[in-house]
């Protein structure tokens, strides 16, 4: 698939991997619908990108845990773009209080990192005849990965990987479904880090540094363009998984 003049939906498109994906897609000549939660300056950002690259970009504030807001967003997409060619589910959260005992963390992460992805996907499928769906998973969703202080996050990413593979079986060959599983990627989700901790994480990767959001975005573009990949979880972890 060539992305020029295609319409791409990117959830969580105002920061981190989502924002990097928007920028990578517009460089390919794609028109963009991006959703965001609270970043009020995103409208100006979208307008600037649109002018710079000569593509259509629409930013729509959407709470992906709210079915009514999701439905309203897709109604706007249908009216303004008619259909969708690619969907990138990159919206997600992390709870600093994640733990084996914290059921509220499980509920919150489940609503956004799993059910939110299902809501978006179900709505998008009504506007797609052919195309690609890409989920942003995580290395922590793999077998033996994650940790007790990210137990809900890891569990939901594992569920997302399973959903990816089974949805791929259901939608192929017209819609190809895949996921990307980043390792330690420098995004706002990490918050303010102690310099020594930041350096420790970087040194733990075989590449000796943090992964950049733009590098994950390049992997997402690869999955969106390739017509032979189906039901895969592409790991981009800087060699982190080889440490086990």
C-alpha positions as CSV (number, residue, x, y, z in Angstrom):
1,X,0.0,0.0,0.0
2,X,1.2,3.5,-0.9
3,X,0.2,6.0,1.7
4,X,0.0,9.1,-0.5
5,X,-3.6,10.5,-0.4
6,X,-4.7,7.7,1.9
7,X,-6.7,8.6,5.1
8,X,-5.0,7.6,8.3
9,X,-6.5,7.7,11.8
10,X,-4.0,8.0,14.7
11,X,-5.4,7.8,18.2
12,X,-3.3,9.6,20.9
13,X,-1.8,11.6,18.1
14,X,-0.7,14.7,20.0
15,X,2.2,13.3,21.9
16,X,4.8,10.5,22.1
17,X,4.6,7.7,19.6
18,X,1.2,8.9,18.2
19,X,2.6,12.3,17.4
20,X,5.7,10.8,15.8
21,X,3.4,8.6,13.7
22,X,1.4,11.5,12.5
23,X,4.6,13.3,11.4
24,X,5.8,10.1,9.7
25,X,2.5,9.6,7.9
26,X,2.3,13.2,6.6
27,X,5.8,12.8,5.2
28,X,4.4,9.9,3.2
29,X,1.6,12.2,1.8
30,X,-1.2,10.8,3.9
31,X,-4.2,12.7,5.1
32,X,-4.6,12.5,8.9
33,X,-7.3,12.3,11.5
34,X,-5.8,12.4,15.0
35,X,-7.5,12.1,18.3
36,X,-6.3,13.7,21.5
37,X,-7.4,13.8,25.1
38,X,-6.5,17.2,26.6
39,X,-3.7,18.9,24.6
40,X,-5.4,22.2,23.7
41,X,-2.6,23.4,21.4
42,X,-3.0,20.5,19.0
43,X,-5.3,22.3,16.6
44,X,-2.6,24.9,15.8
45,X,0.0,22.0,15.5
46,X,-2.3,20.2,13.0
47,X,-2.9,23.3,11.0
48,X,0.9,24.0,10.7
49,X,1.6,20.4,9.6
50,X,-1.2,20.6,7.1
51,X,0.2,23.7,5.5
52,X,3.8,22.4,5.6
53,X,3.1,19.1,3.9
54,X,0.0,20.0,1.8
55,X,-2.2,17.3,3.3
56,X,-5.6,17.4,5.2
57,X,-5.3,17.0,8.9
58,X,-8.2,16.9,11.4
59,X,-7.7,16.9,15.1
60,X,-10.7,15.7,17.2
61,X,-10.8,15.6,20.9
62,X,-12.0,12.2,21.9
63,X,-12.2,10.1,25.1
64,X,-11.7,6.6,23.8
65,X,-13.3,5.2,26.9
66,X,-16.6,7.0,26.1
67,X,-18.6,5.3,23.4
68,X,-20.7,8.5,22.6
69,X,-17.5,10.5,22.0
70,X,-16.0,7.7,19.8
71,X,-19.3,7.6,17.8
72,X,-19.3,11.4,17.4
73,X,-15.7,11.3,16.2
74,X,-16.4,8.7,13.6
75,X,-19.4,10.6,12.4
76,X,-17.1,13.6,11.7
77,X,-14.6,11.3,9.9
78,X,-17.3,9.9,7.7
79,X,-18.7,13.4,6.8
80,X,-15.2,14.9,6.1
81,X,-13.2,12.0,4.7
82,X,-15.8,9.4,3.6
83,X,-13.6,6.4,4.7
84,X,-10.4,5.2,6.3
85,X,-7.5,3.3,4.9
86,X,-5.2,2.9,7.9
87,X,-5.9,2.9,11.7
88,X,-3.1,3.3,14.2
89,X,-4.3,2.6,17.8
90,X,-1.6,4.4,19.8
91,X,-3.5,6.0,22.6
92,X,-2.7,4.5,26.0
93,X,-2.0,5.2,29.6
94,X,0.2,4.1,32.4
95,X,-0.7,4.2,36.1
96,X,2.1,5.0,38.6
97,X,0.2,3.1,41.2
98,X,-0.1,-0.1,39.2
99,X,0.4,-3.1,41.5
100,X,-1.0,-6.6,41.9
101,X,-3.5,-5.4,44.6
102,X,-4.7,-2.2,42.8
103,X,-7.9,-3.1,41.1
104,X,-8.6,0.5,40.1
105,X,-5.4,0.5,38.1
106,X,-6.5,-2.7,36.4
107,X,-9.9,-1.1,35.6
108,X,-8.5,2.2,34.3
109,X,-5.8,0.6,32.2
110,X,-8.3,-2.0,30.8
111,X,-10.8,0.7,29.8
112,X,-8.2,2.7,27.8
113,X,-5.5,0.2,26.8
114,X,-7.8,-2.6,25.8
115,X,-11.5,-1.7,25.5
116,X,-10.6,1.7,24.1
117,X,-8.7,0.0,21.3
118,X,-11.7,-2.3,20.6
119,X,-14.1,0.7,20.5
120,X,-11.9,2.5,18.0
121,X,-11.4,-0.6,15.9
122,X,-15.1,-1.4,15.7
123,X,-16.0,2.1,14.7
124,X,-13.2,2.3,12.1
125,X,-14.1,-1.0,10.5
126,X,-17.5,0.5,9.4
127,X,-15.5,3.0,7.3
128,X,-13.0,0.6,5.8
129,X,-13.2,-1.8,2.9
130,X,-9.5,-2.5,2.6
131,X,-6.5,-1.3,4.5
132,X,-4.4,-1.8,7.6
133,X,-4.9,-1.7,11.4
134,X,-1.9,-1.3,13.6
135,X,-1.9,-1.5,17.4
136,X,0.8,-0.1,19.6
137,X,1.5,-2.9,22.1
138,X,4.7,-3.2,24.3
139,X,7.6,-5.5,24.9
140,X,6.1,-5.9,28.4
141,X,3.1,-7.8,26.9
142,X,5.4,-10.7,25.8
143,X,5.8,-13.9,27.7
144,X,8.0,-13.4,30.8
145,X,8.2,-9.6,30.4
146,X,6.8,-6.8,32.5
147,X,7.1,-6.5,36.3
148,X,4.9,-6.4,39.4
149,X,4.8,-2.6,39.3
150,X,3.4,-2.6,35.7
151,X,1.3,-5.8,36.1
152,X,-2.0,-4.3,34.8
153,X,-0.2,-2.5,32.0
154,X,1.6,-5.7,30.9
155,X,-1.6,-7.8,31.2
156,X,-3.5,-5.5,29.0
157,X,-0.7,-5.4,26.4
158,X,-0.7,-9.2,26.4
159,X,-4.5,-9.2,25.8
160,X,-4.0,-6.7,23.0
161,X,-1.5,-9.0,21.3
162,X,-4.0,-11.8,21.4
163,X,-6.7,-9.5,20.1
164,X,-4.4,-8.5,17.2
165,X,-3.8,-12.0,16.1
166,X,-7.4,-13.2,16.3
167,X,-8.7,-10.0,14.6
168,X,-6.2,-10.6,11.8
169,X,-7.8,-14.0,11.3
170,X,-11.2,-12.4,11.1
171,X,-10.4,-9.5,8.8
172,X,-7.9,-10.8,6.3
173,X,-7.4,-10.5,3.4
174,X,-9.1,-7.2,3.0
175,X,-7.9,-5.6,6.2
176,X,-4.5,-6.7,7.5
177,X,-4.0,-6.4,11.3
178,X,-0.7,-6.1,13.1
179,X,0.9,-4.6,16.2
180,X,4.2,-3.1,17.1
181,X,5.8,-3.8,20.5
182,X,8.3,-1.1,21.5
183,X,10.9,-1.5,24.2
184,X,12.1,1.4,26.3
185,X,11.0,4.4,24.2
186,X,11.5,8.0,25.3
187,X,8.0,9.4,25.5
188,X,6.1,11.7,27.9
189,X,4.6,8.6,29.5
190,X,7.8,8.2,31.5
191,X,7.4,11.6,33.2
192,X,10.4,13.2,34.9
193,X,13.1,10.6,35.4
194,X,16.1,10.7,37.7
195,X,19.2,11.0,35.4
196,X,20.8,8.0,36.9
197,X,17.7,5.8,36.3
198,X,17.4,7.2,32.8
199,X,21.1,6.2,32.1
200,X,20.6,2.8,33.7
201,X,17.6,2.0,31.4
202,X,19.6,3.1,28.3
203,X,22.6,1.0,29.3
204,X,20.4,-2.1,29.6
205,X,19.5,-2.0,25.9
206,X,21.9,-3.7,23.6
207,X,21.9,-0.6,21.4
208,X,23.1,1.4,24.4
209,X,20.5,4.1,24.3
210,X,16.8,4.9,24.5
211,X,14.6,4.2,21.5
212,X,13.2,7.3,19.9
213,X,9.4,7.7,19.1
214,X,10.3,8.5,15.5
215,X,11.9,5.0,15.2
216,X,8.7,3.3,16.4
217,X,6.8,5.5,14.0
218,X,9.0,4.2,11.1
219,X,8.0,0.7,12.1
220,X,4.3,1.6,12.1
221,X,4.7,3.1,8.6
222,X,6.4,-0.1,7.5
223,X,3.5,-2.2,8.8
224,X,1.0,0.1,7.1
225,X,2.7,-0.1,3.7
226,X,3.6,-3.8,3.6
227,X,0.9,-6.1,2.1
228,X,2.5,-9.4,3.2
229,X,2.5,-9.0,7.0
230,X,-0.6,-10.2,8.8
231,X,-1.2,-11.1,12.5
232,X,2.3,-10.2,13.6
233,X,3.6,-8.3,16.7
234,X,6.7,-6.6,15.5
235,X,9.2,-6.1,18.3
236,X,11.4,-3.0,18.3
237,X,13.1,-3.2,21.6
238,X,16.8,-2.3,21.0
239,X,17.7,-5.8,21.9
240,X,16.1,-5.6,25.4
241,X,14.3,-8.9,25.0
242,X,17.6,-10.7,24.6
243,X,18.7,-9.9,28.1
244,X,16.4,-12.6,29.6
